[in-house]
Each structure stands twice: as C-alpha cells, then as structure tokens.
C-alpha cells in the first residue's frame, strides 16, 4: 500500500450532516501473509476529524510484530491496495479497556500515549451508531487525503 503522510477522516452524522466528535475509528490494512493490521483506534476531535498518518501505520505494524512475533509479517508497502476505515466496535473497545486495565504494561505498549487513549475510549459515543465500514483504495487516498465517513445513528436513539 502506498500511504500519504497523513489521511484525514471526518466522521459525519447522516441524519444531521454534522461532524461527530468522540467516536473511535480504526484503519484496517490487509497483510499479504498472516494477520491483518489495525491502526488506531483514533478518537475524532471536536471537528469530527481523525488523523491517520503514515508514521502511525508503520508504528502499528512494527508494534504488532513486536508484541505478537509469530502472528504478523510484512510492512506497510506490502499491504494490499484496499484499506478499511471502521467505526471501532463498542465490544472491542470494552475488551481493549479490560485488557489494558489488567496488564497496562503490555497492552499499553503499542500506543504513544496509552493513558490518554484509554481515558478517551471510556467516553466515546460509538455505541450510538450502527456498525460502519468504508473501503478505500490507495489510489483514492492518494487523490484525496480527506475522506468523509458517514455514520448512521441506531434507530430510536435521539442523543
């Protein structure tokens, strides 16, 4: 995969058209062999934006390989040409928090600021939205370093 220095993903509420702060997004990269990589989660800011950087992708790959030696191989350039932007599932967020609380020295080692990340994950609003995935090619990312990611509120939720 050819990845730019930075990709901005803006989460937008489909019903209001407004940007969504405080939702956690991940970027999935397809490995040629073994397990795929997840970059993030990254929590959107007040403008609904999450920045995925080339450096973050390379760091996530290196950390996964260091933490789970037998489960991962390859580098960013060897990843497939299609990436997936996903709303991080509330169930996975809970599991991440539980693992971090049990063993912060291990589960926090893959992040630059684990205390800040896990504090933010405790208050994200992902559970208010339907699961969502957006596939993008490296050509699409190269042409436009800013992507809108539309999220639909769960029925009956007026928050």
Backbone as a ProteinNet text record, in pm:
[ID]
protein_1_A
[PRIMARY]
XXXXXXXXXXXXXXXXXXXXXXXXXXXXXXXXXXXXXXXXXXXXXXXXXXXXXXXXXXXXXXXXXXXXXXXXXXXXXXXXXXXXXXXXXXXXXXXXXXXXXXXXXXXXXXXXXXXXXXXXXXXXXXXXXXXXXXXXXXXXXXXXXXXXXXXXXXXXXXX
[TERTIARY]
85.1	0	88.9	52.4	116.7	28.8	86.1	7.8	68.6	-15.2	37.6	89	151.7	199.9	85.6	-33.1	-147.9	-278.1	-373.6	-507.9	-604	-690.8	-790.8	-924.3	-980.8	-1113.3	-1207	-1314.7	-1413.2	-1539.9	-1574.4	-1696.8	-1813.1	-1918.7	-2034.3	-2161.6	-2251.1	-2381.6	-2470	-2521.8	-2603.3	-2733.2	-2789.1	-2918.3	-2906.2	-2793.8	-2779.3	-2678.8	-2590.1	-2483.5	-2371.3	-2377.3	-2276.5	-2160.9	-2041.8	-1926.7	-1949.8	-1889.1	-1908.2	-1779.3	-1773.5	-1659.5	-1678	-1567.6	-1566.5	-1620.9	-1582.9	-1604.1	-1466.6	-1449.3	-1321.1	-1324.2	-1225.1	-1212.5	-1083.8	-1085.4	-964.6	-947	-824.3	-789.1	-736.7	-801.2	-758.8	-673.8	-558.3	-466.6	-453	-468.1	-464.2	-320.8	-275.3	-141.3	-142.4	-30.7	-20.5	-18.2	44	53.4	12.6	-31.9	-67	-181.1	-178.9	-290.6	-283.9	-401.4	-411	-377.2	-353.7	-315.6	-429.7	-437.7	-529.8	-447.7	-478.4	-413.6	-516	-475.2	-566.2	-604.2	-710.7	-814.1	-766.6	-828.3	-806.5	-943.5	-947.6	-1073.1	-1086.3	-1203.1	-1225.3	-1223.7	-1176.2	-1168.5	-1301.2	-1302.2	-1425.8	-1484	-1400.5	-1447.4	-1481.9	-1480.5	-1511.7	-1397.6	-1276.9	-1164.3	-1072.8	-1026.7	-924.5	-811.9	-690.6	-573.3	-504.3	-495.6	-416.7	-291.5	-177.3	-51.9	23.4	110.9	197.7	280.8	330.4	408.6	327	199.8	114.4	93.2	77.9	62.5	188	302.7	429.2	452.7	417.6	433	339.9	214.5	118.5	167.4	222.9	275.3	395.2	486.9	605.8	566.7	472.6	429.6	359.8	274.3	205.8	308	408	511	594.3	619.3	697.8	617	488.9	405.6	365.4	345.7	297.8	385.8	504.9	611.1	566.7	494.5	458.3	333.4	261.2	130.5	129.2	237.6	238.1	366.7	354	474	446.1	552.8	540	550.8	542	547.4	435.1	428.2	319.7	316.9	432.9	436.2	388.8	394.2	349.5	200.5	133.7	-9.8	-88.6	-208.5	-296	-332.8	-385	-416.2	-550.7	-624.7	-753.5	-743.9	-779.9	-784.7	-930	-957.1	-1091.7	-1089.6	-1173.5	-1196.4	-1319	-1308.6	-1419.2	-1451	-1579.1	-1619.2	-1578.9	-1496.3	-1447.1	-1564.6	-1581.8	-1699.9	-1694.5	-1809	-1813.6	-1765	-1793.3	-1749.1	-1596.2	-1534.8	-1389.2	-1327.1	-1390.1	-1340.9	-1343.4	-1453	-1462.5	-1353.2	-1331.6	-1227.5	-1089.1	-1063.5	-935.3	-914.2	-1019	-1009.4	-984.7	-1058.1	-1040.6	-898.2	-846.5	-710.3	-608.2	-628.4	-536.3	-536.7	-655.5	-663.8	-595.5	-604.5	-542.4	-390.2	-341.4	-197.3	-155.7	-154.6	-124.3	15.8	112	248.5	257.3	172.9	173.8	79.1	-48.4	-149.1	-133.6	-65.9	-40.4	83.4	167.3	296.7	284.2	172	154.6	108.2	95.5	42.1	136.6	141.1	228.3	185.1	54.2	0.5	-113.5	-80.5	-187.3	-284.7	-236	-327.1	-432.3	-386.7	-478.3	-576.1	-525.2	-610.8	-718.2	-678.5	-775.9	-873.5	-832.1	-926.6	-1029.6	-985.1	-1077.2	-1170.9	-1119.8	-1203.6	-1318.7	-1299.4	-1405.5	-1526.5	-1509.3	-1622.1	-1663.4	-1612.5	-1654	-1801.3	-1857.8	-2000.9	-2030.5	-1939.9	-1956.6	-2084.5	-2127.6	-2246.4	-2374.6	-2371.1	-2489.9	-2511.1	-2410.8	-2413.5	-2411.5	-2471	-2468.3	-2323.8	-2288	-2154.4	-2134.4	-2012.9	-1986.3	-1844.1	-1831.5	-1701.4	-1700.7	-1589.3	-1571.4	-1440.9	-1449.3	-1329.4	-1277.4	-1145.9	-1080.7	-953	-924.4	-802.2	-689.1	-566.8	-454.8	-458	-513.9	-529.2	-627.4	-739.2	-836.5	-774.6	-697.1	-631.2	-529.5	-455.6	-354.3	-418.5	-536.2	-604.9	-670.5	-713.8	-786	-744.5	-668.3	-618.5	-720.8	-845.6	-954.6	-1075.2	-1127.8	-1238.5	-1351.6	-1474.6	-1593.1	-1636.6	-1666.7	-1711.3	-1847.7	-1951.8	-2088.9	-2131.7	-2183.7	-2229.8	-2378.8	-2449.4	-2594.6	-2625.2	-2705.4	-2746.2	-2833.9	-2824.1	-2911.5	-3055.2	-3148.1	-3288.8	-3332.5	-3410.3	-3462.2	-3368.1	-3246.6	-3150.8	-3158.4	-3188.6	-3200.4	-3094.2	-2991.3	-2886.7	-2814.9
-117.8	0	123.1	215.6	346.7	436.9	492.6	572.5	711.1	816	953.1	981.9	1094.6	1133.6	1140.7	1182.3	1194.3	1177.6	1110.4	1095	1144.6	1239.4	1291.7	1225.2	1162.7	1101.3	1183.3	1233.3	1312	1228.8	1199.7	1126.5	1225.3	1190.2	1278.6	1200.7	1262.1	1203.9	1216.2	1103.2	1105.7	1183	1183.3	1249.5	1400.8	1449.2	1593.4	1658.4	1577.8	1631.7	1696.5	1684	1746.8	1651.2	1708	1625.3	1564.6	1448	1374.2	1368.2	1443.4	1428.4	1303.3	1257.6	1149.8	1016.9	981.2	844.5	787.4	658.9	593	520.7	551.8	491	410	306.3	228.6	216.7	195.1	174.6	32.5	-47.4	-185.2	-195.6	-261	-282.5	-432.2	-475.4	-618.1	-662.7	-754.9	-810.4	-917.7	-934.2	-1039.1	-1177.4	-1186.8	-1313.1	-1289.1	-1393.5	-1392.7	-1295.4	-1230.4	-1146.3	-1005.6	-944.6	-806.4	-711.8	-585.8	-484.5	-388	-340.5	-233.1	-115.3	0.9	125	201.6	240.8	310.6	220.2	252.8	348.9	493.1	577.5	721.2	783.9	869.5	932.4	1066.2	1088.3	1212	1332.4	1444.6	1569.1	1644.9	1769.3	1849.7	1871.7	1863.7	1879.4	1745	1638.2	1505.1	1441.8	1497.4	1450.4	1356.2	1254.9	1163.1	1162.4	1176.7	1178.4	1043.1	977.9	855.5	892.5	875.9	913.9	790.4	813.7	706.3	653.7	745.9	706.5	616.3	649.8	568.2	429.2	422	292	207.6	268.3	196	154.5	240.4	207.5	94.4	97.8	-7.6	-143.1	-143.5	-267.3	-317.3	-228.2	-266.2	-315	-246.9	-287	-422.6	-446.4	-576	-688.3	-664.3	-766.2	-788.6	-683.8	-695.6	-765.7	-730.9	-786.5	-931.6	-964.9	-1098.1	-1150.2	-1192.1	-1224	-1321.7	-1424	-1528.8	-1496.3	-1391.5	-1366.6	-1266.3	-1190.5	-1082.1	-1084.1	-1038.3	-1021.5	-915.7	-863.6	-764.3	-623	-527.5	-386.2	-313.8	-183.1	-104.6	-120.3	-118	-127.1	-263	-365.6	-498.3	-521.6	-428.3	-442.8	-422.8	-480.8	-471.3	-327.8	-308.3	-175.1	-121.2	-201.4	-157.2	-155.7	-42.7	-28	-12.9	-39.4	-23.7	72.9	174.4	264.2	207.7	190	129.6	209	210.9	255.3	141.8	171.6	68.2	15.9	-114.6	-171.3	-149.7	-117.5	-98.2	-221.7	-340	-463.3	-473.1	-438.1	-443.2	-335.4	-218.7	-111.9	-159.7	-222.6	-274.3	-376.8	-466.8	-569.1	-504.5	-402.2	-331.6	-269	-202.8	-138.1	-242.3	-353.9	-459.5	-515.9	-540.3	-592.9	-492.2	-366.1	-262.1	-250.8	-253.4	-243	-361	-480	-598.4	-597.7	-552.1	-555.3	-431.8	-314.1	-190.4	-188.7	-254.6	-253.6	-324.1	-424.2	-495.1	-428.2	-413.7	-364.6	-216	-142.9	-1.6	20.8	-82.4	-65.6	-33.7	-59.7	-32.9	108.1	193.9	327.9	433.1	549.2	658	714.1	733.9	790	701.2	583.7	490.1	544	617.8	668.9	760.3	848	941.4	866.7	771.3	694.9	619.7	545.7	464	548.5	664.5	756.7	802.9	835.4	877.8	767	645.5	532.5	506.7	541.9	521.5	611.4	718	811	826.6	742.4	755.9	720.4	767.6	752.2	647	553.5	453.4	372	346	262.4	328.1	457.2	526.5	503.2	442.9	433	289.1	271.2	141.2	108.6	-19.7	-56	0.2	45.2	105.7	76	49.6	25.5	95	156.5	220.7	169.7	107.5	60.2	170.1	191.4	291.3	231	265.8	217.1	315.6	268.7	361	470	442.1	546.5	654.1	612.5	709.2	794.3	730.7	804.1	902.5	860.5	947.9	1069.2	1048.7	1158.1	1255.1	1204.6	1287.8	1247.8	1330.1	1299.1	1328.4	1358	1383.6	1301.4	1222.7	1132.1	1154.9	1160	1166.3	1024.6	1002.5	872.1	891.6	847.3	870.1	764.2	811.1	721.2	743.6	632.2	635.4	599	685.1	658	533.6	460	345	394.9	318.6	358.6	379.1	483.7	513.7	597.8	620.7	699.9	844.8	933.6	1076.5	1159.2	1094.5	1165.8	1267.4
0	0	0	-82	-81.9	3.4	109.9	203.6	212.5	211	221.3	361.7	378.9	512.1	612	564.7	653.8	575.8	638.8	585.6	692.4	655.8	748.7	719.1	820.3	808.9	896.2	835	909.4	925.9	1050.6	1081.6	1081.8	1007.9	991.7	1020.8	1095.9	1126.7	1003.1	953.2	830.7	849.1	971	989.9	1004.7	1056.2	1077.6	983	925.6	841.5	921	1052.5	1138.6	1167.2	1185.3	1224.5	1363	1384.8	1509.1	1591.1	1699	1789.7	1875.5	1931.9	2030.5	1979	1856.2	1810.1	1775.2	1801.8	1779.1	1644.5	1561.1	1429.7	1423	1341.1	1314.2	1163.1	1123.1	983.3	971.2	890	868	742.9	756.4	644.4	622	497.5	464	440.7	523.3	508.3	398.8	331.2	229.5	294.1	412	484.1	628.9	691.3	833.3	862.1	978.3	1022.3	963.8	949.5	904	1018.6	984.8	1083.5	1109.2	1233.2	1269.8	1317.4	1263.5	1304.6	1386.6	1505.6	1594.8	1709.4	1779.1	1744.8	1760.3	1677.5	1685.3	1712.7	1812	1852.8	1781.4	1722	1648.1	1741.7	1686.7	1763	1754.5	1799.6	1800.2	1661.3	1557.1	1418.6	1355.5	1434.9	1383.6	1306.2	1318.9	1238.6	1316.2	1244.7	1294.4	1191.3	1238.9	1150.3	1156	1041.4	1028.6	951	1013.2	948.8	901.2	806.2	759.2	875.4	958.1	1075.1	1167.8	1191.1	1277.9	1218.1	1086.1	1019.9	1038.1	1013.9	1028.3	1173.3	1267.6	1409.9	1451.8	1404.8	1439	1387.4	1268.4	1210.1	1291.3	1321.2	1398.9	1538.2	1604.2	1738.1	1736.3	1637.8	1627.6	1611.3	1528.7	1507.4	1632.5	1709.4	1832.1	1941.7	1953.1	2059.1	2031.7	1904.4	1865.7	1752.1	1786.4	1690.2	1581.8	1616.6	1520	1436.6	1472.3	1411.4	1297.1	1280	1181.5	1100.1	974.3	891.4	786	726.4	620.9	674.7	582	617.2	543.7	560.5	500.1	348.3	286.6	140.3	89.1	173.2	129.6	155.7	222.2	248	119.6	115.5	-0.7	-33.5	-152.6	-203.5	-154.7	-78.7	-24.6	127.2	185.9	331.6	373.2	500.1	554	671.3	661.2	773.9	845.1	976.5	1051.2	1176.2	1208.8	1340.8	1434.2	1532.4	1623.2	1705.3	1709.6	1775	1926.2	1987	2132.2	2208.2	2155.9	2221.3	2221.6	2110.9	2103.1	2191.6	2197.6	2285.5	2430.5	2472.5	2609.4	2635.1	2540.9	2555.9	2567.5	2483.7	2491.1	2629.6	2679.8	2811.5	2920.6	2916.2	3015.4	3011.4	2891.8	2878.2	2930.5	2895.8	2940.8	3093.5	3154.1	3299.3	3368	3307.3	3365.9	3350.2	3235.2	3205.4	3125.6	3189.4	3116.6	3056.3	3119.8	3068.1	2932.4	2909.8	2781.2	2681.4	2719.1	2625	2595	2677.9	2650.2	2566.7	2552.7	2485	2336.2	2276.4	2133.8	2101.5	2202.5	2181.2	2237.4	2171.4	2216.6	2351.7	2370.7	2496.1	2546.1	2599.2	2635.6	2739.8	2840.9	2943.8	2881.8	2792.6	2725.6	2634.8	2557.2	2466.7	2544.2	2646.9	2718.1	2798.4	2845.9	2910	2808	2687.2	2581.8	2537.7	2530.3	2487.7	2584.8	2710.7	2810.7	2785.2	2707.7	2687.5	2541.2	2452	2311.7	2294.8	2184.1	2158.6	2052	2031.9	1926.5	1940.1	2062.3	2082.9	2031.2	2001.2	1949.6	1799.9	1733.4	1587.4	1538.4	1420.7	1353.9	1316	1312.6	1264.3	1123	1093.7	963	918.5	789.2	727	591.7	559.7	429.7	369.9	253.2	184.8	93.8	99.2	15	-42.1	-166.7	-229.1	-204.9	-222.4	-205.1	-311.5	-430.3	-532.6	-486.6	-425.8	-374.4	-263.6	-177.1	-69.1	-125.8	-228.6	-289.4	-355.8	-416.8	-485.6	-388.3	-273.2	-177.7	-37	29.7	163.2	271.2	230	323.8	280.2	373	341.5	440.6	389.2	475.2	508	634.5	680.5	744.8	676.4	720.5	821.5	935.6	1040.7	1065	1075.7	1097.1	1242.3	1305.7	1444.1	1448	1556.9	1576	1587	1536	1539.9	1683.6	1703.5	1836.2	1921.2	1874.6	1952.6	1906.4	1996.4	1964.4	2035.2	2088.3	2164.4	2082.5
[MASK]
+++++++++++++++++++++++++++++++++++++++++++++++++++++++++++++++++++++++++++++++++++++++++++++++++++++++++++++++++++++++++++++++++++++++++++++++++++++++++++++++

